[in-house]
Amino acid sequence: MIELRGVHKSFGNNAVLRGVDLTIPKGESMVIIGGSGTGKSVTLKCVLGLVKPDAGSVLVDGQDVTTADRDAFLARFGMLFQGAALFDSMTVWQNVAFRLLRGSLKKTKSEARDIAIEKLRRVGLKPDVADLYPAELSGGMQKRVGLARAIAADPEIIFFDEPTTGLDPIMAGVINELIREIVVEMGATAMTITHDMTSVRAIADDVAMLHDGVIKWTGRVDQMDSSGDPYLDQFINGRAEGPIAAVR
Amino acid sequence: MVLGAVAGIGRSTLALVAGLGRGVLFMAQTIAAIFSPPFYFREFASALLTIGYLSLPVVGLTAIFTGAALALQIYAGGSRFQAEAVVPSIVAIGMTRELGPVLGGLMVAARVASSIAAEIGTMKVTEQIDALVTLSTNPMRYLTAPRVLAATLTVPILVAVGDSIGIFGGYLVGTGRLGFNSAAYLKNTVDFLEMWDVTSGLIKGAVFGFLIALVGCYFGMNSGRGAQGVGRATKSAVVAASVLILAANYLLTELFFTG
């Protein structure tokens, strides 16, 4: 279970998070939605410990992320980055097996390669891409490799940062479906940030709407359309008019 | 107007001190990362190759032309007071103590500090550094420590090679153009050269190597966003590494050869 309690974070004079309270139950898929610049990425980075909150606490299974043993703590996580963030100096399989080639989860090279190829197959890629470099792949394939890397060490918690950004609608659909399947299959806790509503409906069990640095609404995905919350309604229906001021 | 100027001076002083503080902290973290496990041998080996071995041509070319020009200059200068015979020993001393390490260091700075800053800067803006962290890998240990250690160990070797090639450049000009006898030139070079001339240059090389990789990593890790951010980080890395080399050279020369 992931719990955020009164998390505040400012960068200079810019208060990005102003008291975020959010609970993600074990095995659930939570999607955080909100416009650009509302602090979705900062929230996610706070949970990962990449950004330290100014106030409040982030607990994973009751343990504070800022005081936990980093290596053991991060070994339970997997993350798919917005731009895939593949290491361009390494081949595809070395990227996928990164964690299995070093550190506490180290395996032999051939074992690591076998696992990498199996994970690539799981995300719909053939073994012959294993020896290519990331720059030789299309955006959709890079995302899949990123997904394979995120699940390579069978994490308990997986983060997805804008998983469908920059993909065509069909490829976005494929990635959404893959994420859903993998999360259900692995029984993992998932936290996704996105502003793609198709993605939300495909991936989420629960939805939280972040606006102005606080969670404005949270509930089950099937309650989203009948929430009566003016912020959420404006966002999910993509209306220019409403309580959220659009910068034109 | 006056207040504005004073505020401006204050702001830049604060920025300078803060930058210096960040740099020193980064250096301390790097040294800690070099001496604490896990060690990434593959990264270290690859850094040895790119920083050391692949810098050989540029250092060698710099050295041979420097040694050759130095011989011509000393001959021209020496002839004003009938001291042409000092050419071999001054070329050797000049190359080993000063020009080998400093010019070699500057060329390596141009080649290596820029490429490290650009590579790490690009990794930063494409979230590869964040990805490393989420994959339980400390970027200081994985990226910075191997590069800084490799540069500290290889730049002195580059300097030693550069010294030899520079002296050889002087020898070629001395015997080919200035009428020196080959055996006498070599004898003069060896007789007047002391071990400390060479060792001091190698120590300088190690310090310059450390600074070059450290500065490259620092500016890469602190790169701004986008192509412009990486471009600025690369430029700043080369400028800072070059200035630091020249400043460190003065301080080391002061330390080694005075008092």
Interface residues (C-beta under 8 A of the other chain):
Chain A: K45 L48 G49 L50 R70 D71 L74 A75 F77 G78 M79 F81 Q82 G83 A85 L86 F87 D88 F98 R99 R102 G103 S104 L105 R149 F159
Chain B: P38 Y40 M123 T126 E127 Q128 D130 A131 V133 T134 L135 S136 T137
